[in-house]
Amino acid sequence: MPENNSSSSDAKMWIEKYRPHELTDLLSHTEIISTIQRLIDGGKLPHLLLYGPPGTGKTSTVLAIAKKLFGNRLTQNVLELNASDDRGIDVIRNEIKDFASTKGLKFFTAQKDTTPDIKLIILDEADQMTKDAQAALRRTIEKYSKNVRFCLICNYVNKIIPALQSRCTRFRFSPLKKHEVVSRLEEICKEENVIYNQVGLDAIYRLSNGDMRKCVNILQSTFMSFGQITEDNVHMCTGNPLKEDIRLIINSLFNDSLADAYKKVMNIKTERGLALQDILRDIHPYVMKLNIPIAVRIYLLEKMSDIEYRLSLGTSESLQTMALISAFQIAKEPVSSKNEEAALKLLTSEA
């Protein structure tokens, strides 16, 4: 039996295996956590609205709150719905109202004599609820406030109607900071006996944009694919360009002719399986650092933003690749000029 438990633990996804279960285990957002902790201890927990980018700890925070309130009695006192699935007005009228109309089992805090008997309704992805469902929820929140506390979780708070926002205490979960994420990744690596280097963990954070869930997924995927965490392994596992590839592309864009640059960039894209959008993202820092006239830099950034916008609309990658190369071909002419005003005039006429 112990062997089966061990194998089950090994097969578990790391994002679930290392998900925080207590408020004290949560990463970052110390002010929010301490505020919620005081509200729970004082028996004054309000309706909550947690919003922010994915992977910043919103759902883990609510589940930790539920565990602190109810312990092992979660099934009797907690209703968890994903509003991206259960998002219609019928869910509000039937399932939520049926659950909210009855009192929960008694739970105990530091001030147990004044603590009400309440339940907890968790609505994840609440920004996916229809406007009619959100409107119906307004009255439900007010009518059953003695029995129930609502916890709404969303990515985009502007998609929640103002009437719901005003009924909840709002907390914004910002992207996690680098030192906090890297520290947690190091803990996971030591626990799982993963060979890693600091540059590899930095690459994971850079690709995740502060999303802890994405960080752990990249970490596990890279480890299972290559056995160790290095910058190149992380980039290859996620399909992102290597630094050497970006250097070759930049060098070709500035130094080769239109035909040669197109051939070389397309060969790199094909061999590495790269997306033009990822190439644009990695070229951007180089353009910002290059010692070129400010007018040329502005021109290139404007053209790159136009190409990225057109890619988001589903245009042809090969055509947009040629557009990128053409922008650098036009920009090459005034690079050697010392007169930035003349460069700007030339670029404006070419555009």
C-alpha positions in Angstrom: 0.0 0.0 0.0 2.8 2.6 0.8 4.3 1.9 -2.7 1.0 2.7 -4.3 0.7 6.0 -2.4 4.2 6.9 -3.5 3.6 6.2 -7.2 0.3 8.1 -7.0 2.2 11.1 -5.5 4.9 10.9 -8.2 2.2 10.9 -11.0 0.5 13.9 -9.6 0.9 17.2 -11.5 3.2 19.6 -9.7 0.7 22.5 -9.8 -1.7 20.4 -7.6 1.0 18.7 -5.6 2.5 22.0 -4.5 -0.7 24.1 -4.4 -0.9 26.0 -1.0 -3.5 24.7 1.3 -3.1 27.2 4.2 -3.2 31.0 4.2 0.3 31.0 5.7 1.6 29.0 2.7 0.5 31.5 0.1 3.1 33.3 -1.9 3.3 37.1 -1.9 0.2 39.3 -1.3 1.0 39.5 2.4 -1.2 42.6 3.0 -4.2 40.9 1.4 -3.7 37.7 3.3 -3.2 39.5 6.6 -6.4 41.5 6.0 -8.5 38.4 5.2 -7.0 36.6 8.3 -8.1 39.5 10.6 -11.6 39.4 9.1 -11.9 35.7 9.6 -10.6 35.8 13.2 -13.0 38.6 14.0 -16.0 36.7 12.5 -16.6 39.6 10.0 -15.8 38.0 6.7 -17.6 40.0 3.9 -18.4 39.0 0.3 -15.1 38.9 -1.6 -14.2 39.8 -5.1 -10.6 38.6 -6.1 -9.3 39.7 -9.5 -6.0 39.8 -11.3 -4.0 37.9 -13.9 -4.0 34.0 -14.1 -1.8 32.1 -11.7 -1.4 34.7 -9.0 -3.1 32.8 -6.2 -6.8 33.8 -6.3 -8.3 30.4 -6.2 -5.7 29.0 -3.8 -6.6 31.9 -1.4 -10.3 31.2 -1.5 -9.8 27.4 -1.0 -7.4 28.2 1.9 -10.1 30.5 3.4 -12.7 27.6 3.1 -10.4 25.2 4.7 -9.7 27.5 7.6 -13.4 28.2 8.2 -14.8 24.7 7.8 -11.9 22.2 8.2 -13.0 18.8 6.9 -16.7 19.9 6.5 -16.2 21.5 3.1 -18.8 19.5 1.3 -21.6 20.6 3.6 -20.7 24.2 3.7 -19.0 25.1 0.4 -20.5 25.3 -3.1 -17.8 25.8 -5.8 -18.9 26.6 -9.3 -16.9 27.5 -12.4 -18.9 30.3 -13.9 -17.3 29.7 -17.3 -19.4 26.4 -17.4 -22.3 27.2 -15.0 -22.8 30.8 -16.2 -26.5 31.1 -17.0 -29.4 32.6 -15.0 -30.8 29.2 -14.3 -27.8 28.4 -12.1 -28.5 31.5 -10.0 -32.2 30.8 -9.7 -31.9 27.1 -8.8 -28.6 25.7 -7.6 -27.2 28.8 -5.8 -30.5 29.8 -4.3 -31.2 26.2 -3.0 -27.8 26.1 -1.4 -27.9 29.6 0.0 -31.4 29.3 1.6 -30.2 26.9 4.3 -27.8 27.6 7.2 -24.4 26.0 7.4 -23.0 24.0 10.2 -21.4 25.9 13.1 -17.7 26.7 12.7 -15.4 28.1 15.4 -13.0 31.0 15.4 -11.3 33.0 18.1 -14.6 34.7 18.8 -16.8 31.6 18.6 -19.7 33.0 20.6 -20.4 35.8 18.0 -19.6 33.8 14.9 -22.6 33.3 12.6 -23.5 30.0 10.9 -22.6 30.7 7.3 -21.8 28.9 4.1 -19.4 29.8 1.3 -20.3 30.0 -2.4 -17.2 30.2 -4.7 -17.8 31.5 -8.2 -14.6 31.0 -10.2 -14.2 32.7 -13.6 -17.1 35.1 -12.6 -16.3 37.4 -15.5 -17.6 34.7 -17.8 -21.1 35.0 -16.3 -23.8 36.5 -18.5 -25.1 40.0 -17.7 -28.5 38.5 -16.8 -26.9 36.0 -14.4 -24.9 38.8 -12.8 -28.0 40.9 -12.4 -29.9 38.0 -10.8 -27.1 37.5 -8.4 -27.4 41.0 -6.9 -30.6 40.2 -5.1 -29.4 36.7 -4.1 -26.4 38.2 -2.4 -28.5 40.7 -0.4 -31.3 38.2 0.5 -29.1 35.4 1.9 -26.3 37.5 3.4 -27.1 36.0 6.9 -26.5 32.5 5.6 -23.9 32.8 2.9 -20.7 34.6 1.9 -20.0 34.9 -1.8 -16.4 34.7 -3.2 -16.2 35.9 -6.8 -12.9 35.2 -8.7 -12.2 36.8 -12.1 -9.4 37.9 -14.3 -11.0 41.1 -15.7 -12.9 43.1 -13.0 -14.4 45.4 -15.7 -16.5 42.5 -16.9 -18.2 42.4 -13.5 -21.2 44.7 -13.3 -20.8 47.7 -10.9 -23.7 46.5 -8.8 -21.9 43.3 -7.9 -18.6 45.1 -7.3 -20.2 47.4 -4.8 -21.5 44.5 -2.8 -18.1 42.9 -2.4 -14.7 43.8 -0.8 -12.3 43.9 -3.7 -8.7 42.6 -3.6 -6.4 42.8 -6.6 -3.8 40.0 -7.1 -0.9 41.4 -9.0 1.7 39.3 -10.9 4.2 37.6 -8.6 7.6 39.1 -8.1 10.7 37.4 -9.5 12.5 36.6 -6.2 9.4 35.0 -4.8 8.7 32.9 -7.8 12.3 31.8 -8.2 12.6 31.0 -4.5 9.5 28.7 -4.7 10.8 27.0 -7.9 14.1 26.3 -6.1 12.2 24.6 -3.3 10.3 22.4 -5.8 13.6 21.5 -7.5 15.1 20.4 -4.3 12.1 18.4 -3.3 11.9 16.7 -6.7 15.8 16.3 -7.0 15.8 18.4 -10.2 19.2 19.6 -11.6 18.9 23.3 -12.4 20.9 26.5 -12.8 19.8 30.1 -11.9 19.7 31.2 -15.5 17.2 28.5 -16.3 14.9 29.5 -13.5 15.2 33.1 -14.6 14.1 32.1 -18.1 11.1 30.3 -16.7 10.0 33.5 -14.8 10.6 35.7 -17.9 8.4 33.5 -20.0 5.6 33.2 -17.4 5.0 37.0 -16.8 4.5 36.4 -13.1 2.1 33.4 -13.5 3.1 30.9 -10.8 1.0 28.1 -12.4 2.7 28.6 -15.7 6.1 28.6 -14.0 5.5 25.2 -12.3 4.1 23.7 -15.5 7.1 24.9 -17.5 9.4 23.5 -14.8 7.8 20.1 -14.8 7.6 19.9 -18.6 11.3 20.9 -19.0 12.4 18.4 -16.4 10.4 15.6 -18.0 11.7 16.4 -21.5 15.4 17.1 -20.8 16.1 16.0 -17.2 17.6 19.4 -16.1 16.6 23.0 -16.1 18.8 25.3 -18.3 17.9 28.3 -20.3 18.2 26.5 -23.7 16.2 23.6 -22.4 13.4 25.9 -21.2 13.3 27.7 -24.5 13.3 24.5 -26.5 10.6 22.9 -24.4 8.3 25.9 -24.7 9.0 26.5 -28.4 10.6 29.9 -27.8 13.6 31.2 -29.8 17.1 30.7 -28.4 19.2 33.7 -27.8 21.6 32.6 -30.5 18.7 32.3 -33.0 17.6 35.9 -32.2 21.2 37.2 -32.7 21.3 35.5 -36.1 18.0 37.0 -37.1 19.0 40.5 -35.9 22.3 40.3 -37.7 20.6 39.2 -40.9 17.9 41.9 -40.7 20.5 44.6 -40.5 23.3 43.3 -42.7 21.8 41.0 -45.4 19.9 42.0 -48.6 16.1 41.6 -48.7 16.2 38.2 -50.4 19.0 36.8 -48.3 17.4 38.0 -45.0 14.0 36.5 -46.0 15.6 33.2 -46.8 17.7 33.0 -43.6 14.8 34.1 -41.3 12.4 31.6 -42.9 15.0 28.8 -42.6 15.5 29.5 -38.9 11.7 29.7 -38.3 11.2 26.3 -40.1 14.1 24.5 -38.5 13.2 25.6 -35.0 9.5 25.7 -35.4 9.3 29.3 -34.3 6.3 31.6 -34.4 6.8 35.1 -35.7 5.0 36.6 -32.7 7.7 35.0 -30.4 10.4 36.4 -32.6 8.9 39.9 -32.4 8.8 39.7 -28.6 12.5 38.7 -28.4 13.7 41.2 -31.0 12.1 44.1 -29.1 14.8 44.3 -26.3 17.5 44.3 -28.9 16.0 47.2 -30.8 15.7 49.1 -27.6 19.4 48.6 -26.8 20.9 49.1 -30.3 22.9 52.3 -30.8 20.8 53.7 -33.6 19.1 57.1 -34.0 15.9 57.6 -32.0 13.9 58.2 -35.2 14.9 54.8 -36.5 14.1 53.1 -33.3 10.6 54.7 -33.2 10.0 53.7 -36.8 11.0 50.0 -36.1 8.9 49.8 -33.0 5.9 51.2 -34.8 6.2 48.8 -37.6 6.7 45.8 -35.3 3.6 46.8 -33.3 1.6 46.9 -36.6 2.9 43.5 -37.6 2.0 42.1 -34.2 -1.5 43.5 -34.5 -2.0 42.1 -38.0 -0.8 38.6 -36.7 -3.4 38.8 -34.0 -6.1 39.1 -36.7 -4.9 35.9 -38.4 -2.9 37.2 -41.3 -0.3 35.2 -43.2 3.0 34.7 -41.2 5.1 34.6 -44.4 3.7 38.0 -45.5 4.3 39.5 -42.1 7.8 38.1 -42.0 8.5 39.9 -45.3 6.9 43.1 -43.8 9.3 42.8 -40.8 12.4 42.4 -43.1 11.2 45.2 -45.3 10.9 47.5 -42.3 14.6 46.8 -41.3 15.7 47.3 -45.0 14.1 50.7 -45.0 15.6 51.5 -41.6 19.1 50.6 -42.7 19.5 53.6 -44.9 19.4 56.3 -42.3 21.3 54.3 -39.6 24.6 55.6 -40.9 23.4 59.2 -41.0 24.2 61.5 -38.1 21.3 63.8 -38.8 18.3 62.3 -37.0 15.9 65.0 -38.4 16.9 63.9 -41.9 16.4 60.3 -41.0 12.9 61.0 -39.6 12.0 62.8 -42.8 13.2 59.9 -45.0 11.4 57.3 -42.9 8.1 59.3 -43.0 8.3 59.6 -46.8 9.0 55.9 -47.1 6.2 54.9 -44.8 
